[in-house]
Amino acid sequence: MGFIRAVEIFPPLFPRLAKGKHTRLEQSIEGFIYQARSVRGYADIILVADIKNPKLLEIMPMDAVAMLREKARLDAAPVLVVGGMQRRRFLSTVLTGLSLGLGNIMFAWGDDHNVRAASHAGPEFASLAQAIRRAALLRERAEASTEFLAPVNVERLAFPGEVARAKGRLRAGATHLLAQPPTADVETLGRHAQLLRDAGLEGRVLLNVFPFRGSRDVRECEAYFGWRLPKSLHAIAEKGASALFEAESDVVKALRRRGFPGVYLNTRGVPAVAERFLS
């Protein structure tokens, strides 16, 4: 595969019981299928996110992926948050993905709060690499060809511990690592590219493009995700959404031009974003 386009969409979401909100499940499923069909021409890998929002219920990513296979004949990759998952459930979920013949599965750890909430006794795996290793062993026994993806904090690759963590996930069986925080502009791309080169990971990481909507959105995303975004991005955001789009489009073009392995794009629930950035 040449330039890999990994595009993340939301699973079917359903509001928790609340006054004045009435969303039929069928409508949510139809919207999800519409998202997937809308991005398939611009994505080599369609990722189905795992949403941690107390205001929403969701159809879990593996079930949503199976639904896409059945209703729309589309292949997608579930994002499995394994930090607080019981070992037996984790292996069963992986086996389900292998039995479906999925092209890819994405493994993520989850933030500390959700891991503690899901497992009062502590996580069943010591690390994400250990979970990937167990999944890879199951893949080998099943003689399956599903490829595994995992995250990396590209900003922390300046520290040997993060480099070791990233390489450990690759050795465990991940094919590529998907980066956060976003590579927000060409200036940031230069720094991220140097970090990848220094770590020896330039051919294994898909840098992230995240469609910010304005200066307030940038600040809110920093607070919500715990990102430290560059001052250059804040300056661009002050000029408005069109300036942000232009800067982020320049990143995608530079990734292609400079021979990076691909890009990781989150649509934030707006499938037209994939066409805007990746057409």
Secondary structure, DSSP 8 states (H G I E B T S, - for coil): --SEEEEEE---EEE-S-TT----HHHHHHHHHHHHHHHGGG-SEEEE-----TTEEE--HHHHHHHHHHHH----EEEEE-TT--HHHHHHHHHHHHHTT-SEEEEE---HHHHHHH-TT--SSSSHHHHHHHHHHHHHHHT---EEEEEEEGGGGGSHHHHHHHHHHHHHTEEEEEEES---SHHHHHHHHHHHHHHT-TTTEEEEE----SHHHHHHHHHHHT----HHHHHHHTT-HHHHHHHHHHHHHHHHHTT-SEEEEE-TT-THHHHHHH-
